[in-house]
Amino acid sequence: MLFILAFWAAPSALIAQSKAASGFDSFLLLVSPRDTVSIKKSLRAAGESGTLAENRRQQAETMRLGARARIEAKKVEISRIKERVAVAKKENREADRAGLEAERKAAEREIDLLEVREELRQAETDLETKRAELAGVTHKALQLELQLATRRAGRSRAPVGGAGGASLDRVIGELEKQTLEAQRVQARPARTWRVGRYGSSTGGWTCWMRSRES
C-alpha cells in the first residue's frame, strides 16, 4: 500500500520541483508574454499617434480662435449698423433703414454660423486632446511592457539560482504589476476616446447648423 502511495505522489513532486526550478508559472503570469519586436512597433505607432493628435489639436484650436475673432468683429459691425439704423429712422429714410436692417439680420445669421463653427472646432480640440492623452498612457504602458519582456527573456535564457534568481523574479513580478496597472489606466477611458475624426458627431453638427439656419 505504501508503495502505491509513493508511486502516485512521485509525479506530483516532480512537477512541483520543475516549477520551482524554472521560476515561472504560466498560470501566474499577470501580463501575457509578447515579443519585443511587436512591442517596439506598437511603441512607434503610439508615438506617431500622439504627435498627429497634437498637430490636429493645434490646427483645430487655431481655427476656433479664428472663428471667435470673426464673431467679435461681426458684433462690432452690428453695433455700427444699429447706430446707422437709428439715424435713418430719425431722418425718416425708410428705404435706407430697411436696407440696414437686412444687413443687420445677415450679420446676425453669420454670427450664428460662426458660433456653431467655433463649437465644432472646440469639440475637435477636445477630441484630439483625449487622443493625445490616450497615446501618452499607451506609450507608458508599452514602455513598461518592453522592460518586462526584456527581463523575462533574460531570465529564460540564463536561469539564476538561489538569492539572485529570487531577486530577479521579484523584479519581474513588480514590473508585471506596474505594466498591468498601466494597461488598466489605458483601457479605462477607451469608450470615450474611440471616436472617428469624421464620425457621426460631425453629422450631428451639420444637422444642427441646418436647423439654426432654417
PALUMKOL-281678 format. One line per 8 residues: number of its first residue (from 0); their letters; for each residue x, y, z of N, C-alpha, C, O. Coordinates in Angstrom, 1 decimal, decimal comma, padded with zeros to 4 digits. Example, Ala and Ser with C-alpha at 12.3 -4.5 7.8 and 13.67 -1.06 7.14 Angstrom:
BEGIN
0> AS> 013,2/-005,7/007,8/012,3/-004,5/007,8/013,2/-003,3/007,8/014,2/-003,3/008,5 | 012,8/-002,2/007,1/013,7/-001,1/007,1/012,9/000,0/007,9/013,4/001,1/008,0;
***
This chain:
BEGIN
0> MLFILAFW> 000,8/-001,2/000,0/000,0/000,0/000,0/000,9/001,3/000,0/000,6/002,2/-000,7 | 001,9/001,3/000,8/002,8/002,4/000,9/003,5/002,6/-000,4/003,8/003,7/-000,9 | 003,8/001,5/-001,1/004,5/001,6/-002,4/003,6/002,3/-003,4/004,1/003,1/-004,2 | 002,3/001,9/-003,4/001,3/002,5/-004,3/001,2/004,0/-004,1/001,2/004,8/-005,0 | 001,1/004,4/-002,8/001,0/005,9/-002,5/002,3/006,6/-002,9/002,2/007,7/-003,5 | 003,4/006,0/-002,7/004,7/006,7/-003,2/004,7/006,8/-004,7/005,2/007,8/-005,2 | 004,2/005,8/-005,4/004,1/005,8/-006,9/003,3/007,0/-007,4/003,7/007,7/-008,3 | 002,1/007,2/-006,7/001,2/008,2/-007,2/001,7/009,6/-006,8/001,5/010,6/-007,5;
8> AAPSALIA> 002,4/009,7/-005,7/003,0/011,0/-005,2/004,2/011,5/-006,0/004,4/012,7/-006,1 | 004,9/010,6/-006,6/006,2/010,9/-007,3/006,0/011,9/-008,4/006,7/012,9/-008,5 | 005,0/011,7/-009,3/004,8/012,7/-010,4/004,5/014,1/-009,9/005,0/015,0/-010,5 | 003,6/014,2/-008,9/003,3/015,5/-008,4/004,5/016,2/-007,8/004,7/017,4/-008,0 | 005,4/015,5/-007,1/006,6/016,1/-006,6/007,5/016,5/-007,7/008,1/017,6/-007,6 | 007,6/015,7/-008,8/008,5/016,1/-009,9/008,0/017,4/-010,5/008,8/018,2/-010,9 | 006,6/017,5/-010,7/006,1/018,7/-011,3/006,3/019,9/-010,5/006,7/021,0/-011,0 | 006,2/019,8/-009,2/006,4/020,9/-008,2/007,9/021,3/-008,3/008,2/022,5/-008,3;
16> QSKAASGF> 008,8/020,3/-008,3/010,2/020,7/-008,4/010,5/021,4/-009,7/011,4/022,3/-009,8 | 009,9/020,9/-010,8/010,1/021,5/-012,1/009,7/023,0/-012,1/010,4/023,8/-012,7 | 008,5/023,3/-011,5/008,0/024,7/-011,5/008,9/025,5/-010,6/009,2/026,7/-011,0 | 009,4/025,0/-009,5/010,3/025,8/-008,6/011,6/026,1/-009,3/012,1/027,2/-009,2 | 012,1/025,1/-010,1/013,4/025,3/-010,8/013,3/026,4/-011,9/014,2/027,2/-012,1 | 012,2/026,4/-012,6/012,0/027,3/-013,7/011,8/028,7/-013,3/012,2/029,7/-013,9 | 011,2/028,9/-012,1/010,9/030,3/-011,6/009,6/030,9/-012,2/009,3/032,0/-011,8 | 009,0/030,2/-013,2/007,8/030,8/-013,9/006,7/029,8/-013,9/006,9/028,6/-013,9;
24> DSFLLLVS> 005,5/030,3/-013,8/004,3/029,5/-013,9/003,3/030,2/-014,8/002,9/031,3/-014,5 | 003,0/029,6/-016,0/002,2/030,3/-017,0/000,8/030,7/-016,4/000,2/031,7/-016,9 | 000,4/030,0/-015,4/-000,9/030,3/-014,8/-000,9/031,5/-013,9/-001,9/032,1/-013,6 | 000,3/031,9/-013,5/000,5/033,1/-012,6/000,9/034,3/-013,3/001,1/035,4/-012,7 | 001,1/034,3/-014,6/001,5/035,5/-015,4/000,4/036,5/-015,4/-000,7/036,2/-015,8 | 000,7/037,7/-014,9/-000,3/038,8/-014,9/-000,5/039,4/-016,3/-001,6/039,9/-016,7 | 000,6/039,5/-017,0/000,7/040,1/-018,4/001,1/039,0/-019,4/002,1/038,4/-019,2 | 000,3/038,8/-020,4/000,6/037,8/-021,4/002,0/038,2/-022,1/002,2/039,3/-022,4;
32> PRDTVSIK> 002,8/037,2/-022,3/004,1/037,4/-023,0/003,9/037,9/-024,4/003,0/037,5/-025,1 | 004,8/038,8/-024,8/004,8/039,3/-026,2/006,2/039,6/-026,6/007,0/040,1/-025,7 | 006,6/039,4/-027,9/008,0/039,6/-028,3/008,3/041,1/-028,3/007,4/041,9/-028,6 | 009,6/041,4/-028,1/010,0/042,8/-028,1/009,8/043,5/-029,4/009,6/044,7/-029,5 | 009,9/042,8/-030,5/009,7/043,4/-031,9/008,3/044,0/-032,0/008,2/045,1/-032,4 | 007,3/043,2/-031,6/005,9/043,7/-031,7/005,7/044,9/-030,7/005,0/045,9/-031,1 | 006,3/044,8/-029,5/006,1/045,9/-028,6/006,8/047,2/-029,1/006,2/048,3/-029,0 | 008,0/047,1/-029,7/008,7/048,3/-030,2/007,9/048,9/-031,4/007,8/050,1/-031,5;
40> KSLRAAGE> 007,3/048,0/-032,2/006,4/048,5/-033,3/005,2/049,3/-032,8/004,9/050,3/-033,3 | 004,6/048,7/-031,7/003,5/049,4/-031,1/003,9/050,7/-030,4/003,2/051,7/-030,5 | 005,1/050,8/-029,9/005,6/052,0/-029,3/005,8/053,1/-030,3/005,4/054,2/-030,1 | 006,3/052,7/-031,5/006,5/053,7/-032,5/005,1/054,3/-033,0/005,0/055,5/-033,2 | 004,2/053,3/-033,1/002,8/053,7/-033,6/002,2/054,7/-032,5/001,5/055,6/-032,9 | 002,4/054,4/-031,3/001,8/055,2/-030,2/002,4/056,6/-030,2/001,7/057,6/-030,1 | 003,7/056,7/-030,5/004,4/058,0/-030,5/003,9/058,8/-031,7/003,7/060,0/-031,6 | 003,8/058,1/-032,9/003,3/058,8/-034,1/001,8/059,3/-033,9/001,5/060,4/-034,3;
48> SGTLAENR> 001,0/058,5/-033,2/-000,4/058,9/-032,9/-000,5/060,1/-032,0/-001,3/061,0/-032,3 | 000,4/060,1/-031,0/000,4/061,3/-030,1/000,9/062,5/-030,9/000,3/063,6/-030,6 | 001,9/062,5/-031,7/002,3/063,6/-032,5/001,2/064,1/-033,4/001,0/065,3/-033,5 | 000,6/063,2/-034,1/-000,5/063,5/-035,0/-001,7/064,2/-034,3/-002,2/065,2/-034,8 | -002,0/063,6/-033,2/-003,1/064,2/-032,4/-002,8/065,6/-031,9/-003,7/066,5/-031,9 | -001,6/065,8/-031,5/-001,2/067,2/-031,0/-001,2/068,2/-032,2/-001,6/069,3/-032,0 | -000,8/067,8/-033,4/-000,8/068,7/-034,5/-002,2/069,0/-034,9/-002,5/070,2/-035,2 | -003,1/068,0/-034,9/-004,5/068,3/-035,2/-005,2/069,2/-034,1/-006,0/070,0/-034,5;
56> RQQAETMR> -004,8/069,0/-032,9/-005,3/069,8/-031,8/-005,0/071,3/-032,0/-005,8/072,2/-031,9 | -003,7/071,5/-032,4/-003,3/072,9/-032,6/-004,0/073,5/-033,8/-004,3/074,7/-033,8 | -004,2/072,7/-034,9/-004,9/073,2/-036,0/-006,3/073,6/-035,7/-006,8/074,7/-036,1 | -007,0/072,7/-034,9/-008,4/073,0/-034,6/-008,5/074,2/-033,6/-009,4/075,0/-033,8 | -007,5/074,3/-032,7/-007,5/075,5/-031,8/-007,3/076,8/-032,6/-007,9/077,8/-032,3 | -006,4/076,7/-033,6/-006,2/077,9/-034,4/-007,4/078,3/-035,2/-007,8/079,5/-035,2 | -008,2/077,3/-035,7/-009,4/077,6/-036,4/-010,5/078,1/-035,5/-011,3/079,0/-035,8 | -010,5/077,6/-034,3/-011,5/078,0/-033,3/-011,3/079,5/-032,9/-012,2/080,3/-032,8;
64> LGARARIE> -010,0/079,9/-032,7/-009,7/081,2/-032,4/-010,0/082,2/-033,5/-010,4/083,3/-033,3 | -009,8/081,7/-034,8/-010,2/082,5/-035,9/-011,6/082,8/-036,0/-012,1/083,9/-036,3 | -012,4/081,7/-035,7/-013,9/081,9/-035,7/-014,3/082,9/-034,6/-015,2/083,7/-034,8 | -013,7/082,8/-033,4/-014,0/083,7/-032,3/-013,7/085,2/-032,7/-014,4/086,1/-032,4 | -012,5/085,4/-033,4/-012,2/086,7/-033,8/-013,2/087,3/-034,8/-013,5/088,5/-034,7 | -013,6/086,5/-035,7/-014,6/086,9/-036,7/-016,0/087,2/-036,0/-016,7/088,2/-036,4 | -016,3/086,5/-035,0/-017,6/086,7/-034,2/-017,5/088,1/-033,6/-018,4/088,9/-033,6 | -016,4/088,4/-032,9/-016,2/089,7/-032,2/-016,2/090,8/-033,3/-016,8/091,9/-033,0;
72> AKKVEISR> -015,6/090,6/-034,4/-015,6/091,7/-035,5/-017,1/091,9/-036,0/-017,5/093,0/-036,2 | -017,8/090,8/-036,1/-019,2/091,0/-036,6/-020,1/091,7/-035,5/-021,0/092,4/-035,9 | -019,8/091,4/-034,3/-020,6/092,1/-033,2/-020,3/093,6/-033,3/-021,3/094,4/-033,1 | -019,1/094,0/-033,5/-018,8/095,5/-033,7/-019,5/096,0/-034,9/-020,1/097,1/-034,9 | -019,5/095,2/-036,0/-020,2/095,6/-037,2/-021,7/095,8/-037,0/-022,3/096,8/-037,5 | -022,3/094,9/-036,2/-023,7/095,0/-036,0/-024,1/096,3/-035,1/-025,1/096,9/-035,3 | -023,2/096,6/-034,2/-023,4/097,7/-033,3/-023,4/099,0/-034,2/-024,2/099,9/-034,0 | -022,5/099,1/-035,2/-022,4/100,2/-036,1/-023,7/100,3/-037,0/-024,2/101,4/-037,2;
80> IKERVAVA> -024,1/099,1/-037,4/-025,3/099,1/-038,3/-026,5/099,6/-037,5/-027,3/100,4/-038,0 | -026,6/099,2/-036,2/-027,7/099,7/-035,4/-027,7/101,2/-035,2/-028,8/101,8/-035,2 | -026,5/101,7/-035,1/-026,4/103,2/-035,0/-026,9/103,9/-036,3/-027,6/104,9/-036,2 | -026,5/103,3/-037,4/-027,0/103,9/-038,7/-028,5/103,7/-038,9/-029,1/104,6/-039,4 | -029,0/102,6/-038,4/-030,5/102,4/-038,4/-031,2/103,5/-037,6/-032,2/104,0/-038,1 | -030,7/103,8/-036,5/-031,3/104,8/-035,6/-031,3/106,1/-036,3/-032,3/106,9/-036,2 | -030,2/106,5/-036,9/-030,1/107,7/-037,7/-031,1/107,8/-038,8/-031,8/108,8/-039,0 | -031,1/106,7/-039,6/-032,1/106,6/-040,7/-033,5/106,7/-040,3/-034,3/107,4/-040,9;
88> KKENREAD> -033,8/106,1/-039,1/-035,2/106,2/-038,6/-035,5/107,6/-038,2/-036,6/108,1/-038,4 | -034,5/108,2/-037,6/-034,8/109,6/-037,1/-035,0/110,6/-038,3/-035,7/111,5/-038,2 | -034,3/110,3/-039,4/-034,4/111,2/-040,5/-035,5/110,7/-041,5/-035,6/111,2/-042,6 | -036,3/109,7/-041,1/-037,4/109,2/-041,9/-036,9/108,7/-043,3/-037,6/108,8/-044,3 | -035,7/108,1/-043,3/-035,2/107,4/-044,5/-035,5/106,0/-044,5/-034,7/105,1/-044,1 | -036,8/105,6/-044,8/-037,3/104,3/-044,6/-036,5/103,2/-045,5/-036,3/102,1/-045,1 | -036,3/103,6/-046,7/-035,6/102,7/-047,6/-034,2/102,4/-047,1/-033,8/101,2/-047,1 | -033,5/103,4/-046,6/-032,1/103,1/-046,0/-032,2/102,3/-044,8/-031,5/101,4/-044,6;
96> RAGLEAER> -033,3/102,6/-044,0/-033,4/101,8/-042,7/-033,7/100,4/-043,0/-033,2/099,5/-042,3 | -034,6/100,1/-044,0/-034,9/098,7/-044,4/-033,6/098,0/-044,9/-033,4/096,8/-044,5 | -032,9/098,7/-045,7/-031,6/098,0/-046,2/-030,7/097,7/-045,1/-030,0/096,7/-045,0 | -030,5/098,6/-044,1/-029,6/098,4/-043,0/-030,1/097,3/-042,1/-029,3/096,5/-041,5 | -031,4/097,2/-041,9/-032,0/096,1/-041,1/-031,7/094,8/-041,7/-031,4/093,8/-041,1 | -031,7/094,7/-043,1/-031,4/093,5/-043,8/-029,9/093,1/-043,6/-029,6/092,0/-043,4 | -029,1/094,1/-043,6/-027,6/093,9/-043,3/-027,4/093,4/-041,9/-026,6/092,5/-041,7 | -028,2/094,0/-040,9/-028,0/093,5/-039,6/-028,4/092,1/-039,4/-027,7/091,3/-038,7;
104> KAAEREID> -029,5/091,7/-040,0/-030,0/090,3/-039,9/-029,0/089,3/-040,5/-028,8/088,2/-040,0 | -028,5/089,7/-041,7/-027,5/088,9/-042,3/-026,3/088,7/-041,5/-025,7/087,6/-041,4 | -025,8/089,8/-040,8/-024,7/089,7/-039,9/-025,0/088,8/-038,7/-024,1/088,1/-038,3 | -026,2/088,9/-038,2/-026,5/088,1/-037,0/-026,6/086,6/-037,4/-026,2/085,7/-036,6 | -027,1/086,3/-038,6/-027,1/084,9/-039,1/-025,7/084,4/-039,3/-025,4/083,2/-039,0 | -024,8/085,3/-039,7/-023,4/084,9/-039,9/-022,7/084,6/-038,5/-021,9/083,7/-038,4 | -023,1/085,4/-037,5/-022,6/085,1/-036,2/-023,1/083,7/-035,7/-022,3/083,0/-035,1 | -024,3/083,4/-035,9/-024,9/082,1/-035,5/-024,0/081,0/-036,2/-023,7/080,0/-035,5;
112> LLEVREEL> -023,7/081,1/-037,4/-022,9/080,1/-038,2/-021,5/080,1/-037,6/-021,0/079,0/-037,4 | -020,9/081,2/-037,3/-019,6/081,2/-036,8/-019,5/080,6/-035,4/-018,6/080,0/-035,0 | -020,6/080,8/-034,6/-020,6/080,2/-033,2/-020,7/078,7/-033,3/-020,1/078,0/-032,5 | -021,5/078,2/-034,3/-021,5/076,8/-034,4/-020,2/076,2/-034,9/-019,7/075,2/-034,4 | -019,5/077,0/-035,8/-018,2/076,6/-036,2/-017,2/076,6/-035,1/-016,3/075,7/-035,0 | -017,3/077,6/-034,2/-016,4/077,7/-033,1/-016,6/076,5/-032,1/-015,7/075,9/-031,6 | -017,9/076,1/-031,9/-018,2/075,0/-031,0/-017,7/073,7/-031,6/-017,2/072,8/-030,9 | -017,8/073,6/-033,0/-017,3/072,4/-033,7/-015,8/072,3/-033,5/-015,3/071,2/-033,2;
120> RQAETDLE> -015,1/073,4/-033,7/-013,6/073,4/-033,5/-013,2/073,1/-032,1/-012,2/072,4/-031,8 | -014,0/073,5/-031,1/-013,8/073,2/-029,7/-013,9/071,7/-029,5/-013,1/071,1/-028,8 | -015,0/071,1/-030,1/-015,2/069,7/-030,0/-014,0/068,9/-030,6/-013,6/067,9/-030,0 | -013,5/069,4/-031,7/-012,3/068,8/-032,3/-011,1/068,9/-031,4/-010,3/067,9/-031,3 | -010,9/070,1/-030,8/-009,8/070,3/-029,9/-009,9/069,3/-028,8/-008,9/068,7/-028,4 | -011,1/069,2/-028,2/-011,2/068,3/-027,0/-010,9/066,8/-027,4/-010,3/066,1/-026,7 | -011,4/066,4/-028,6/-011,2/065,1/-029,1/-009,7/064,8/-029,3/-009,3/063,7/-028,9 | -009,0/065,7/-029,9/-007,6/065,5/-030,2/-006,8/065,5/-028,9/-005,8/064,8/-028,8;
128> TKRAELAG> -007,2/066,3/-027,9/-006,6/066,3/-026,6/-006,7/064,9/-026,0/-005,7/064,4/-025,4 | -007,9/064,3/-026,1/-008,1/063,0/-025,5/-007,3/062,0/-026,2/-006,7/061,0/-025,6 | -007,2/062,1/-027,5/-006,4/061,2/-028,3/-004,9/061,3/-027,9/-004,2/060,2/-027,9 | -004,4/062,5/-027,7/-003,0/062,7/-027,3/-002,8/062,0/-025,9/-001,8/061,4/-025,7 | -003,8/062,2/-025,0/-003,7/061,6/-023,7/-003,6/060,1/-023,8/-002,9/059,4/-023,1 | -004,5/059,6/-024,6/-004,6/058,1/-024,8/-003,2/057,6/-025,4/-002,7/056,6/-024,9 | -002,7/058,3/-026,3/-001,4/057,9/-026,9/-000,3/057,9/-025,8/000,6/057,1/-025,8 | -000,4/058,9/-024,9/000,6/059,0/-023,9/000,5/057,9/-022,9/001,6/057,3/-022,5;
136> VTHKALQL> -000,7/057,5/-022,4/-000,8/056,4/-021,5/-000,5/055,1/-022,2/000,1/054,2/-021,5 | -000,8/055,0/-023,5/-000,4/053,8/-024,2/001,1/053,6/-024,3/001,6/052,5/-024,2 | 001,7/054,8/-024,6/003,2/054,7/-024,7/003,8/054,3/-023,4/004,8/053,5/-023,4 | 003,3/054,8/-022,3/003,9/054,4/-021,0/003,7/053,0/-020,7/004,6/052,3/-020,2 | 002,5/052,4/-021,0/002,2/051,0/-020,8/003,1/050,1/-021,6/003,6/049,1/-021,2 | 003,4/050,6/-022,9/004,2/049,8/-023,8/005,7/049,8/-023,3/006,4/048,8/-023,5 | 006,1/051,0/-022,8/007,5/051,0/-022,3/007,7/050,0/-021,1/008,7/049,4/-021,0 | 006,7/050,0/-020,2/006,8/049,0/-019,1/006,7/047,6/-019,6/007,5/046,7/-019,1;
144> ELQLATRR> 005,9/047,4/-020,6/005,8/046,0/-021,2/007,1/045,6/-021,8/007,5/044,4/-021,8 | 007,8/046,6/-022,5/009,0/046,3/-023,1/010,1/045,9/-022,1/010,9/044,9/-022,3 | 010,1/046,6/-021,0/011,1/046,3/-019,9/010,8/044,9/-019,4/011,7/044,1/-019,1 | 009,5/044,6/-019,2/009,1/043,3/-018,7/009,5/042,2/-019,6/010,0/041,2/-019,2 | 009,3/042,4/-020,9/009,6/041,4/-021,9/011,1/041,1/-021,9/011,6/040,0/-022,1 | 011,9/042,2/-021,8/013,4/042,1/-021,8/013,8/041,3/-020,6/014,7/040,5/-020,7 | 013,3/041,6/-019,4/013,6/040,9/-018,2/013,3/039,4/-018,3/014,0/038,5/-017,9 | 012,1/039,2/-018,8/011,6/037,8/-019,0/012,6/037,0/-019,9/012,9/035,9/-019,6;
152> AGRSRAPV> 012,9/037,6/-021,0/013,8/037,0/-022,0/015,2/036,7/-021,3/015,7/035,6/-021,5 | 015,7/037,6/-020,6/017,0/037,4/-019,9/016,9/036,3/-018,8/017,8/035,5/-018,7 | 015,7/036,2/-018,2/015,5/035,2/-017,1/015,4/033,8/-017,7/016,0/032,8/-017,2 | 014,8/033,7/-018,9/014,6/032,4/-019,5/015,9/031,9/-020,2/016,1/030,7/-020,2 | 016,7/032,8/-020,7/017,9/032,4/-021,3/019,0/032,0/-020,3/019,7/031,0/-020,6 | 019,1/032,7/-019,2/020,1/032,3/-018,2/019,4/032,2/-016,8/019,5/033,2/-016,0 | 018,8/031,1/-016,5/018,2/030,9/-015,2/019,2/031,1/-014,1/020,3/030,5/-014,1 | 018,8/031,9/-013,1/019,7/032,2/-012,0/019,1/031,5/-010,8/017,9/031,6/-010,5;
160> GGAGGASL> 020,0/030,8/-010,1/019,5/030,0/-008,9/019,8/030,8/-007,7/020,5/031,8/-007,7 | 019,2/030,4/-006,6/019,5/031,0/-005,3/018,9/032,4/-005,1/017,8/032,7/-005,7 | 019,6/033,2/-004,3/019,1/034,5/-004,0/019,0/035,4/-005,2/018,1/036,2/-005,4 | 020,0/035,3/-006,2/019,9/036,1/-007,4/018,7/035,8/-008,2/018,1/036,7/-008,7 | 018,3/034,5/-008,4/017,1/034,2/-009,1/015,9/034,7/-008,4/015,0/035,2/-009,1 | 015,8/034,6/-007,1/014,6/035,1/-006,4/014,5/036,6/-006,5/013,4/037,1/-006,7 | 015,6/037,3/-006,5/015,6/038,8/-006,6/015,1/039,2/-008,0/014,3/040,1/-008,2 | 015,6/038,5/-009,1/015,2/038,8/-010,4/013,7/038,5/-010,6/013,0/039,2/-011,3;
168> DRVIGELE> 013,2/037,4/-010,0/011,8/037,1/-010,1/011,0/038,1/-009,4/009,9/038,5/-009,9 | 011,5/038,7/-008,3/010,7/039,8/-007,7/010,7/041,0/-008,5/009,6/041,7/-008,6 | 011,8/041,3/-009,2/011,8/042,5/-010,2/010,8/042,3/-011,3/010,0/043,2/-011,6 | 010,8/041,0/-011,8/009,8/040,7/-012,9/008,4/040,8/-012,4/007,5/041,3/-013,1 | 008,1/040,3/-011,2/006,8/040,4/-010,6/006,3/041,8/-010,4/005,2/042,2/-010,7 | 007,3/042,7/-010,0/006,9/044,1/-009,8/006,6/044,8/-011,1/005,7/045,6/-011,2 | 007,4/044,5/-012,1/007,2/045,0/-013,5/005,9/044,5/-014,0/005,2/045,3/-014,7 | 005,5/043,3/-013,7/004,2/042,8/-014,2/003,1/043,6/-013,6/002,1/044,0/-014,3;
176> KQTLEAQR> 003,2/043,9/-012,3/002,1/044,7/-011,6/002,0/046,1/-012,2/000,9/046,6/-012,4 | 003,2/046,7/-012,4/003,2/048,1/-013,0/002,6/048,1/-014,4/001,9/049,0/-014,8 | 003,0/047,1/-015,2/002,5/047,0/-016,6/001,0/046,8/-016,6/000,3/047,4/-017,4 | 000,5/045,9/-015,7/-000,9/045,6/-015,7/-001,7/046,9/-015,3/-002,7/047,1/-015,8 | -001,2/047,6/-014,3/-001,9/048,8/-013,8/-001,9/049,9/-015,0/-002,9/050,5/-015,2 | -000,8/050,0/-015,7/-000,7/051,0/-016,8/-001,7/050,6/-017,9/-002,3/051,4/-018,5 | -001,8/049,3/-018,1/-002,8/048,8/-019,2/-004,2/049,0/-018,7/-005,1/049,3/-019,5 | -004,5/048,9/-017,4/-005,8/049,2/-016,9/-006,2/050,7/-017,1/-007,3/051,1/-017,5;
184> VQARPART> -005,2/051,6/-016,8/-005,4/053,0/-017,0/-005,6/053,3/-018,5/-006,5/054,1/-018,8 | -004,9/052,6/-019,3/-005,1/052,8/-020,8/-006,5/052,4/-021,2/-007,1/053,0/-022,1 | -007,0/051,3/-020,7/-008,3/050,7/-021,1/-009,5/051,5/-020,5/-010,5/051,4/-021,1 | -009,3/052,1/-019,4/-010,4/052,7/-018,7/-011,2/053,7/-019,5/-012,4/053,5/-019,5 | -010,6/054,7/-020,1/-011,4/055,6/-020,9/-011,6/055,3/-022,3/-012,0/056,2/-023,1 | -011,4/054,0/-022,7/-011,4/053,7/-024,1/-012,8/054,0/-024,8/-012,8/054,4/-026,0 | -013,9/053,9/-024,1/-015,2/054,1/-024,7/-015,4/055,5/-025,1/-016,0/055,8/-026,1 | -014,8/056,5/-024,3/-015,0/057,9/-024,7/-014,0/058,3/-025,7/-014,2/059,3/-026,4;
192> WRVGRYGS> -012,9/057,6/-025,9/-011,8/058,0/-026,8/-011,9/057,4/-028,2/-011,3/057,8/-029,1 | -012,7/056,3/-028,3/-012,8/055,6/-029,5/-013,8/056,2/-030,4/-014,9/055,7/-030,6 | -013,5/057,4/-031,0/-014,4/058,2/-031,9/-013,6/058,5/-033,1/-012,5/058,9/-033,1 | -014,3/058,4/-034,3/-013,7/058,7/-035,6/-013,6/060,2/-035,8/-014,4/061,0/-035,2 | -012,6/060,6/-036,5/-012,4/062,1/-036,7/-013,5/062,7/-037,5/-013,9/063,8/-037,2 | -014,1/062,0/-038,4/-015,2/062,5/-039,2/-016,4/061,5/-039,0/-016,9/061,0/-040,0 | -016,7/061,2/-037,7/-017,8/060,3/-037,4/-019,1/060,9/-037,3/-019,4/061,9/-038,0 | -020,0/060,2/-036,6/-021,4/060,7/-036,5/-021,6/062,0/-035,9/-022,5/062,7/-036,1;
200> STGGWTCW> -020,6/062,4/-035,0/-020,7/063,7/-034,3/-020,7/064,8/-035,3/-021,4/065,8/-035,2 | -019,9/064,7/-036,4/-019,9/065,8/-037,4/-021,2/065,9/-038,1/-021,7/067,0/-038,4 | -021,9/064,7/-038,4/-023,2/064,8/-039,0/-024,2/065,4/-038,1/-025,1/066,2/-038,6 | -024,1/065,2/-036,8/-024,9/065,9/-035,8/-024,8/067,4/-035,9/-025,8/068,1/-035,8 | -023,5/067,8/-036,0/-023,3/069,3/-036,0/-023,9/069,8/-037,3/-024,5/070,9/-037,3 | -023,8/069,1/-038,4/-024,3/069,6/-039,7/-025,8/069,8/-039,6/-026,4/070,8/-040,1 | -026,5/068,8/-039,0/-028,0/068,9/-038,9/-028,4/070,0/-038,0/-029,3/070,7/-038,3 | -027,6/070,3/-036,9/-027,9/071,4/-036,0/-027,7/072,7/-036,7/-028,5/073,6/-036,6;
208> MRSRES> -026,7/072,8/-037,6/-026,4/074,0/-038,3/-027,6/074,3/-039,2/-028,0/075,5/-039,4 | -028,1/073,3/-039,9/-029,2/073,5/-040,9/-030,4/073,9/-040,1/-031,2/074,8/-040,6 | -030,7/073,4/-038,9/-031,9/073,7/-038,2/-031,8/075,2/-037,7/-032,8/075,8/-037,7 | -030,6/075,6/-037,4/-030,5/077,0/-037,0/-030,6/078,0/-038,1/-031,2/079,1/-038,0 | -030,2/077,6/-039,3/-030,3/078,5/-040,5/-031,7/078,6/-041,0/-032,1/079,6/-041,6 | -032,5/077,5/-040,8/-033,9/077,5/-041,4/-034,8/078,4/-040,6/-036,0/078,5/-041,0;
***
